[in-house]
Amino acid sequence: MNPTNNQLLLLILFLITIKNSNSSYLVAGGSCIPEERAALLSFKKGITYDPGNNLASWHGEDCCRWRGIRCSSHSGHVLDLRLRNPNPSIGSAQGCEDLNALFGQISPSLLSLKHLQHMDLSMNCLDGPNSTLPEFLGSMHSLRYLNLSGIPFAGRIPPQLGKLSRLQYLDLGQNGLSEEMYSTDITWLTNLSLLQYISMSNVNLSGIADWPHTLNMIPSLRVVRLFGCELKSANQSLVHLNLTKLEMLDLSFNGFDHPIASCWFWKATNLKYINLQVNRLVGKFPQQLGNMTSLKVLDVSYNNLNKDLVMTGELNNLCSLEILDLTSMEIIGDMTMFIEGLSSQCARKKLLQLHLSHNNFTGALPNSMRKFTSLHTLDVSSNNLIGSIPPGIGNLTSLVSLDLSDNDISGHVPTEVMHLLSLASLDLSSNRLSGSIPAEIGVLTNLTSLVLSNNNFSGVIKEEHFAGLISLKDIDLSSNNLKVSMDSDWLPPFNLESALFASCQMGPLFASWLQWQHKIIKLDISSTGLMCKIPDWFWSTFSQATYLDMSQNQISGSLPAHLGDMAFEQLYLSSNQFTGPIPPFPRNITVLDISNNSFSGTLPSHLEAPQLQTLLMYSNRIGGNIPQSICKLQQLGDLDLSGNLLVGEIPQCSEISYTFLLLSNNMLSGKYPAFLQNCTGLQFLDLAWNKFFGSLPAWIGDFRNLQFLRLSHNSFSGSIPAGITNLLSLQYLDLSDNNISGVIPWHLSNLTGMTTKGFMPLSSVAEGPAGLGTVEVSGQFGEILLIFTKGRQLPYGGGLKYFVGIDLSRNSLTGEIPPDITSLDALINLNLSSNRLSGEIPNKIGALQSLESLDLSKNKLSGGIPSSLSTLAFLSYLNLSYNNLSGRIPSGRQLDTLSANDPSLMYIGNGGLCGPPLQKNCSRNDTFIHGYLHSSKQEFEPMTFYFGFGIGLAVGIWVVFCVLLFKKTWRIAYFRLFDKLYDRVYVFLVVSWSSLAREAAEE
């Protein structure tokens, strides 16, 4: 090309540039089309709230300069409307809660934008008539791009959208928390012949069975996102697959419940991304998977593909595979076989992420892992791996995240791990690793998270361990045998956000280096040997922390008066030596545990913690009344104030629904709290050792979830409500030491929670706030809850959740022991002593096969001791003293071992008993009576049958005899019948005998 031509070309380009610049200038200079400007202003009027000032620039004549608007540089028509919420937060089911969103309605004035090609209103709080997606959008025929995702529409998707024949991109996905949008027919999609992207995520499509056939009629599709649509199956048969351009398919969070190999999409060999997580797919991968050589991401996590090892032959051919996620699929197999089967030269080339956690892999992590040199993420946590960490893992120099937690890996941490200089997250927790933590770990300058908790590490952590960890944000060394010892003038190179050192040795003084960690959100220094007062810098340093655990130390002093101004959401200070008054609670607190200290004074009169869910203050010296302001804590579900000096009545808080309520060992008074009738979710109620009085309400049996009920050592009177047998979940009942009279209710067999079939371990944890795991509510077990069993009070800690018992002792109960009590075969403790019970011990008492302690002493029971008692293999305590029992005492291997010092004490006060271990021998008559009483009961049914049969036979014969004696006509008829029968029998015998004789003669 000569210079003249070059100059000509440059001139043409210059003129084109000038033309375009002039056109743009004309548009920008005021050539916004008035009709379209008016339409946009009408749309703005429909916006009722704009907290983010997204439309602040929508004024003046030139709409093309407004935010989110793009106009044609030639015609001036509005082409783009881009008002996506730039910083969305998740909306709630009750409405949007987003300070960046637009609020209002989508105006039909947008129909005037006849040239609009691109409209994005996503992640705003907009709607149409009746909160539905507006039908008029189907008349915007120029649209090529329509994104309405995250807008909380409700109701049916209008099929009018099928008129948008130029549409290439359609996103109607919901956030899953809004009111439900649905469709029962998506065949209108087939009119969108140019469609490349479709998303209806979290739209209810459960009524559509043939959805794959509809999609198959749109060959232009490249991306399909239908996660959370409640689709029932993906095993439809497609004779011919038209989706040859399909690259991305997301069908996660649906209800597929069939073999994975039967899914229709395995023929789509151009797929690059498949997401099937959280379905119920079963079976093994199909052979067609090996043909999907373009596949980059395969996520089938949280399914139940197969109990056997997933076949990896098909995976070996996936040369483009970058992410493989097989999390939580219940895979059983050898890890070495799996890794070596996957480590072909093709498959290992590009693999970036390998997720195998929460399966049942066994064996050791093989050294062949070193071949996956491109790997960024390796997660094999929560399996059954053994052996040591292979040194070859140091070859994975691209690793950013390594998670080997929750296995049975042993040995030392190999020094090769220190070669992983790109590592940002290292989790080796919950294994059996031992030895010291290498000081070389300090070279991992990119490490942000270090989790080594719940191992057998020992030794001292010094400054050199942390020397190079300049990026460290989260550290967890808890539950090891480590000592963390730094010089008092050491300045850490990091700014931690989470520091967990539980059960490490850090005391007796607070570590001074902590005062520089102002960004800490979560701090756990429980059980660290602290034996001092809290230093002055502590509360100011951690005033923004949301989680603090300093329990199980010997920290003294008082809490700061400004505690209520701090940001704590969970605060654990139990089992220390704190004294002084209780300051106001932090306003955002959800869990507060200051139990087992020496706090005194009264509870704060103004309890203002609207988010408080769990309040544990047991074993202190808190006195006075429970303030009425506790009723403001409407989120409170778990309250333990036991072991204090509280007096007065419990405030009647009708708005609170307790799950755990423990107020024992105080001086509280009043009648049975009426507000408890509203606590329908009550699981644990302990009011023992107080001064409550009055009768128990009939509605006490309405709590279907109640597992633990202890009302002992009060002054309750009246009878036991019959409805108490409706407590189907009850596993522990203690009404001892009251003034209760009347009979024990029948139908005890309804208490299925006390049977081996219906027993469920007592709930001891309650869910904490979202993201903060569980909150231990059973800290008082073993410290406050003393259970009277085996003749004495025994402390029960966490084992209480497995304790099943009934204690009605020391009352004034009368009547018999209900026989169906023997159906409660999970009972460990049964104490009915010190009452006025009469009748006999239930004969089937031996059916209580779990029984360890049985106390029926000091009653008026009579009869013999059932021999079935000798079959109780776990019985270790028996007391039948001071009754009116008689007969021989049964013997048995377990019975003979009880009360070794003086076994006769458990039978004393029963003058009619004889035989070992008593000195009184049984006479022959005693033996006969004892044998009769017990053998006759065991044979009661057959003896009754024979006795009744004999009487019936005799009576029948006498009736016939009397009738024949006094009724002449009957007597004549009887003898005639007898004569006829005699003649017939005689003839039959004579003929038969003659015939037999003749046959014998012929032979």
C-alpha positions, 0 to 999 in steps of 0.5 A: 500500500503506497503512502497516498492510499495510507493517507486516504485511509487515515482520512476516511477513518478520521471522517468516520470518527468525526461523524460518530463524535458529532452523533454522540455529541448531538445525542448528549447535547439534548437529542434524547427523544422526548417520548422516551424521556417521558417514559423513563420519568414515568418509570421513576415515578413508580419507584417509591424508595431509592435509598441508594440514590440510584436514580439521583442523576435522572433529571434534566433534558438529556436522558442519555446521560442518566445513570444506567441509560445507553442511547444509540449514537445514531438515532438517540433511541434508548438501547440499554436500561441497566439498573441492577442493584450493585451491592445486593443483600438477600431479601427475606420472605416478608419483603426486601431488606436492602439499603441499596435496592430500588423499591416500587413497581415496574411501570408499563411506560417502558413499552414506549422504549420500542428500541430497548435491547438490554434491560437489567433490573435484577436484585431490586425490590420491584414487582408488577400488579399483585406482586407478579411479573408484568405481562406487558414485558412480553410486548417489548419486542426489541429485547435481546437481554432481560434480567429480572433475577432476584426480584421477589415476584410471586405467582405464575410466569406469564407465557407472553414472554414467549413473544420476545423472539429476539431474546438471547438472554433470559434470567428469572432466577429467584433468591429462594426466600421470596414468595414463590414464583411458578410455572406449569407450562414452559413450552412458550420458551420454544418460540425463543429460537435465538435464546442462549441463556436461560435461568429459572433458578428457585422457580417452582417447576414441579408440575412440569415433567417434559421440561427436557423436551422443551429445552431440546427444541431450542438448539441455540442454548448454551447455558441452562440454570434450573437449580432449586426448581423442584424438578422430579426427574432428569431421566427422560428419553430424548431420541435425538439431542439437539443441544449440541451447543450446550456448555453449562448445565446447573440442575442442583437442589432438585428432587431427582431420585433415579440412577445418575446414568439414566440422565438425558444430558450425558450425550451433550458432549460439549458440556463444560460445566455440570452441577448436580449437587443436592439431589438423590441420584444413585448408581455409578457414572455412565460410560458416556461420561468418558466422551465429555472431553470438554468438561471442566467442572463436575459437581455431584456432591451431596448425592448417594451415588453408590456405597461402592467405590465410584468408578474412575475409568470414565474420569480418566478421559476428562482431559479438561477437568479442572474441578471434581466435587464428590463431597458427601456421597457415602462412597466406600473405597480405598483412597489409594486406589481412587487417587491412582485410578484418577492420576492418569497423565490426562486427568491430572494435567489440569485438575485444580480442585478435588473435593472428596470430603464426608465420605467413607474412604479408607486407607492412606493418602498415597504418595502418588498425590505428588503428580497433581501439580496443578492442584489448588484445592485438596479436601479429603476431610471427614473420611476414615483415612489412616497412616501418615501425611505423605511427603510427596504432598510437598510437590503440590506447590500450587496448593492454596487450600489443604484440608485433611481434618476429621480422619485418623491420620497419625504421625508427625507433620512432614517438613515437606508441607513447608514447601507449599508456599502458596498455601492460604488455608491448612486444616489438619484438625481432629486427627491423631497427629503428634510431636511438635509443630515445626517452627518452619511453618513460619515460612508460609507467608500466604497462610491466612487460616491455620487449624491444628485443633484436636490432635496430640501435638505437644511442645512449646509454640514460640515466636519463630512459629509465627515469624513469617505468618504476616497474612494469618487471620484465623488460628485454632490450636485448641485441644492439644498439649501445647504451651503458647509462650511468647516474650512479653514484648513480642509484637506479632506480625499478623492481625488475627480475626479468630484465635482459638487456644482452648486447652492450651497452656497460656497462663497464669497471666494473660498473653500480652501480645493479645493486646495488639489484636484489635481486629479479633472477632472470635477469641477462645482462651478457655481452660488455658490455666489463667489465674489472675484478674483481667488486665485493663487493656483487655476489654477495650481491645476486644470491645468489637469481638462477637465471640469470647470464651474464657470459661474453665479458668481461675480468673478473678475480679468483676465484670466492667460496668460498660459490658452492655456497650460491647459487641458480644453475641456469645460470651462464655465466662463459666467456672471462674472466680468472678465476683461482684454484681452482674452488669447490663447485658451486651445488647446483641448478645444471643448466648450468655454463660456466667455460671459457676462463679461467685456473682452476687447481688440481683439480676439487672432490673432492665434486661434489654437484650432482644436477641438473647436465646440462651442465658446460663447463670446457675451456681452463683449467689444471685438473690432477689426476685427475677425481674419482670423485664425478663419478659422482654427477652422474647427470643429466650429459649434456654434459661438456667438460674438454678443454684442461686438465692432467688425468691418470689414468683416466676414472672408470667411471661406469656410471650416467651416459649422456653425449650430448657427451663432450670430454676432448681435449688432456689427459694422460688414460690407460687403455684405451678407457673401458668405461662408454661402452657404456652411453651409448646416446645418445652423439652426440659423443666426443672423446678426442684428444691423450691417452695412451689405449692398447689396442684399440678395442672391437667394440661401438664400432659400437653407437652409432646416434646417434654423429655425431662420433668423434675418437680421434687422437693416442693409442696405440690399437692393433689393427685398426679394428673392422668394426662401425664401419661400423654408425655410420649417423649418423657424419659425422666419424671421426678415428683418426689418429696411433695404432698401428692396423693391419690393413685399412680395413673394407669396407661403408663405404657403410653410413655414410649420415651421410656421404652427401648423402641421409643427412647431418644437420648435427651436433647442437650444442645440447642442450635445457636445463631446462624453460622455459630454452630451449637450452644451447649445447654447441658453444662449444668449436668454433673454440677447441679443435677443430682439424681437420687438413685441407688439409695443416694444422690449421684451427680450426672453430667453428660450421661444424664441424656441417657438416663431413664427414670421415674421417682415418685418417692416420699409422697402419699400415693395409694393404690396398686402399682400399675401392671403396665409399668413393666412395659417401660423396658428402658427404665434405669431407675424406679423409685416408689418408696415412702408412699402408701402403695398396696397390692402386690409387686407386678409379676412381670417386673422382670420385663424391666431389663434395663433396670439398675435401681429399684426402690419400693421400700416403706409401702404396704405391698403384700404377697410374694416377691416375683421370681422374675426379679432374678432375671434383671441382669443390670440390677445393682440396687434393690430395696423392698424393706418395710412392706408386708411381703411374704414367702420365699425370697427368690435367688439369682446370680444378680440378686445374690450379689446385691448389698454384699455387706448386709444383704438382709437390709433390702428385705428388712421389715417384711415379717413374712419373708424367709430364706436367704439372705434372711436368717429365717428359714422357710418351713415346708408350708412356707415353701408350698405357699410360696411355690403356689403363689408364684407357680400358680400365677405363672400357670394361671391361664392353663389352670383356669382353663382346666378348672373351668372345663371340669366344672362345665363338664360336670354341670353339663352332665347334671343338666342332661341327667335332670332333663331325662329324669323329669321329662318323660317325652325327652326320655323316650326320644333319647332311648329310641335314638340310642336303640337306632344308633345301637342297631346301625353300629351292630349291623355295620360291624357284623357285615364288615367282619363277614366281608373280611372273613370271606376275603381271608378265606379266598386268599 
